[in-house]
Structures are given as structure tokens and as C-alpha cells.
Amino acid sequence: MAHPKSKISKQRKRKRRTHKKAVVPHVHLCSETGEAHLRHHAYEHEGDLYYKGRLLVKFEIEE
């Protein structure tokens, strides 16, 4: 198994890892429904499926 030639210090290791951060998802409000959703994703509102403010699929409940 390969071994490093010298130990990497904690400071050097942590400097390298400072750029790895969790990103906050971009939430968008629909102008038609007012529903909060992720951009570039379809979302459900009152049982119907919307994308970019347009109705994609209208679900009807059969009894």
C-alpha cells in the first residue's frame, strides 16, 4: 500500500477543504399558483402537475 512521503498538516488539509460547502437550493415562487418550488422542476399544486407556470397534467379522481 502506498504511503505519503510526509504527513500533511491539519492546517493544510483544512485549507483545501474550505471550498466544500453545502449550497442552498434556489426556491422560486410560481406567478400562476403562488406555490414555492425548485427551479427547473415540475411541482404539484392541488393535485395537478405544473412546470414553468403551465399546467402539465390535470389529475381527476374517479369514484
Secondary structure, DSSP 8 states (H G I E B T S, - for coil): ----SS---HHHHHHHGGG-------EEE-TTT--EEETTS-EEETTEEEETTEEEE------
